[in-house]
Amino acid sequence: QVQLVESGGGLVQAGGSLRLSCLASGYISSIGTMNWYRQAPGKQREFCASITSGGSTNHADSVKGRFTISRDNAKNTVFLQMNSLKPEDTAVYYCNADIWTAMGAYRNYWGQGTQVTVSS
């Protein structure tokens, strides 16, 4: 009934930029906090950034100053602008959101991820 789909990943050289998008679709009443996580091969998933429904943001120290999370509530979309990319940013990036469905249920949802590869 509800799904998150990421897009915008790809291959970029160190120092370059990418913008990731995540669209929430389905029977949605409202969306609370939205997040971006990432997971590099053989490593644990780590938090990147979050944004509340009111627009308050938090960014992990590893990406602070380089990545910026934002959202468009009218379009049920969250973005991650990634600048000054480094090879260590290479990972699968996952969208995550707290969603109240039209049926009255509350759940935390995950997207399937989009690959970001930064070459040196």
C-alpha positions as CSV (number, residue, x, y, z in Angstrom):
1,Q,0.0,0.0,0.0
2,V,2.9,2.3,0.7
3,Q,6.4,2.3,-0.9
4,L,9.5,4.4,-1.0
5,V,11.5,4.5,-4.3
6,E,14.9,6.1,-4.4
7,S,16.5,7.5,-7.6
8,G,19.5,9.6,-8.6
9,G,22.3,7.3,-7.7
10,G,25.2,6.7,-10.1
11,L,28.9,6.9,-10.7
12,V,30.7,10.2,-10.0
13,Q,34.3,11.3,-9.6
14,A,35.7,12.5,-6.3
15,G,34.7,16.1,-5.7
16,G,31.6,15.8,-7.8
17,S,27.9,16.0,-6.8
18,L,24.7,14.0,-6.9
19,R,21.2,14.6,-5.8
20,L,19.2,11.7,-4.6
21,S,15.4,11.6,-4.5
22,C,12.9,9.4,-2.7
23,L,9.3,9.4,-3.5
24,A,6.7,8.0,-1.2
25,S,3.5,6.7,-2.8
26,G,0.4,4.8,-1.9
27,Y,-2.4,5.3,0.6
28,I,-0.7,7.9,2.7
29,S,-2.4,10.2,5.3
30,S,0.8,12.0,6.5
31,I,4.5,11.6,6.6
32,G,6.6,12.3,9.7
33,T,10.4,12.3,9.9
34,M,12.2,11.2,6.8
35,N,15.8,9.9,6.8
36,W,18.7,8.9,4.6
37,Y,20.9,6.0,5.6
38,R,23.8,4.3,3.7
39,Q,25.5,1.0,3.8
40,A,28.9,0.3,2.2
41,P,29.9,-3.3,1.2
42,G,30.8,-5.3,4.3
43,K,29.9,-2.5,6.7
44,Q,27.0,-1.7,9.0
45,R,24.2,0.6,7.9
46,E,24.8,4.2,9.1
47,F,22.7,7.2,9.6
48,C,23.3,10.1,7.2
49,A,20.6,12.7,7.7
50,S,17.0,13.3,8.9
51,I,14.3,15.9,8.4
52,T,11.1,16.3,10.4
53,S,7.7,17.2,8.9
54,G,8.4,20.8,10.0
55,G,11.7,20.9,8.2
56,S,14.2,20.6,11.1
57,T,17.3,18.7,10.0
58,N,20.2,16.7,11.4
59,H,23.2,15.5,9.6
60,A,25.8,12.9,10.6
61,D,29.3,14.4,11.3
62,S,30.7,12.3,8.4
63,V,28.5,14.2,5.9
64,K,27.9,17.5,7.6
65,G,28.8,20.5,5.5
66,R,28.8,18.4,2.3
67,F,25.3,16.7,2.2
68,T,22.0,18.5,2.7
69,I,18.6,16.9,3.3
70,S,15.4,18.6,2.2
71,R,11.8,17.7,1.4
72,D,8.8,18.7,-0.6
73,N,5.8,17.8,1.5
74,A,3.3,18.5,-1.4
75,K,5.1,15.8,-3.5
76,N,5.9,13.3,-0.7
77,T,9.5,13.5,-1.6
78,V,12.8,13.8,0.3
79,F,16.1,14.8,-1.3
80,L,19.7,14.4,-0.4
81,Q,22.1,16.8,-2.1
82,M,25.6,15.4,-2.0
83,N,28.5,17.7,-2.8
84,S,32.3,17.3,-2.5
85,L,31.9,13.5,-2.8
86,K,34.6,11.3,-1.5
87,P,35.4,7.6,-2.3
88,E,34.4,6.7,1.2
89,D,30.9,7.9,0.4
90,T,30.5,4.9,-1.9
91,A,27.5,2.9,-0.6
92,V,23.9,2.0,-1.2
93,Y,21.8,4.9,0.0
94,Y,18.4,4.1,1.6
95,C,15.4,6.3,2.2
96,N,13.4,5.8,5.4
97,A,10.2,7.4,6.6
98,D,7.6,7.3,9.4
99,I,4.2,7.2,7.6
100,W,0.6,7.2,8.7
101,T,-1.5,5.3,6.1
102,A,-5.0,6.2,4.9
103,M,-6.1,3.1,6.9
104,G,-4.9,4.6,10.1
105,A,-1.8,2.5,10.6
106,Y,1.6,3.9,11.6
107,R,4.7,2.3,10.2
108,N,8.3,2.9,9.5
109,Y,9.2,2.2,5.8
110,W,12.4,1.6,3.9
111,G,13.2,2.0,0.2
112,Q,15.2,-0.6,-1.7
113,G,18.2,1.7,-2.1
114,T,20.2,3.4,-4.8
115,Q,23.9,2.8,-5.5
116,V,26.3,5.7,-5.3
117,T,29.8,5.0,-6.4
118,V,32.6,7.7,-6.1
119,S,35.8,7.0,-8.0
120,S,39.2,8.4,-7.1
